[in-house]
Amino acid sequence: MSEPKTEPACEVLFYHLERQSLEKVLPMLVEKTLERGWRAVVQSGSRERLEAIDLALWTYKEDSFLAHGTAKDGHAAEQPVYLTTGDETPNGAGVRFLVDGAEAEAFKGFVRIVYMFDGNDADAVARARTQWTAAKKAGCPVTYWQQSAAGKWERKA
């Protein structure tokens, strides 16, 4: 008798923001996600932050934008990047970005989960530590990224 196949645990990445804002870093990571052929969901802990992200994805470069949408835009299943404050994934995304205090309900169903947190906010750092522990307990491989003084992202753990 063969053993039942289990879904592999998704990779969980933590981005410690200290030198640049979320609105500067997130578009670059979303762009890399799309280049790999994955769709993304960006889940925010607040409606206000979601509106700022919406604007940032349209304007982060002078010569381009990142196509995306929200529930109010419609066509959720067709969006390469879907923005939400909830846990839905209507576009079949392989990557979920969690920002501004948003938390993962589960670590299954994604290739990657990316937590982005403000390193200058003690509450956000404490929440990230709790999320790290939960991801490890769920059996997910986790990595921690921090920006160097030169602006390069470096893997620290």
C-alpha positions, 0 to 999 in steps of 0.5 A: 500500500502506498503512502498518501501524498501530502501537499508540500509545505509552501515556502514562507519568506519574511521581508524586514522593511527598515530602509524603504517603504512597503510601497517601494518594495512590494511592487518590485517583489510582485513584478518578480512573482509575475516574471516567474509566471505566478499570480499573486494576492496581496492581503492587507490588514487595513483598507487604507493601506490597500488603497495606498498599495493600489496606487503604488502598483499603478505608479511605481515606475514612470514607464510601466505599471503592474496590472491588478484589481480589487473586488470593486474592479470586478473580474477577480479571477482574471486579475494577475494580482488581486488586492484584498483585506480578506483571505480569498484567492479568486485568481488562483494565485501561487503567491500570497503577500501579507502586509500591514498586520495581515495573517495567513489562515493556513500555509497550504495552497501557495507556492510562497507566502511573503510576510512584509513587516516594518522593522521600525514598529515593535508590534510588527516585529513581534507579530513577525516573530509569532508568524515565523514560529507558526510557519516553522511549526507548520513545517514550512521552509522559512527565510528571513531577508533584510536590506543592507545599507547599500540597499541590497536584499540579503538572506539573514536566516 
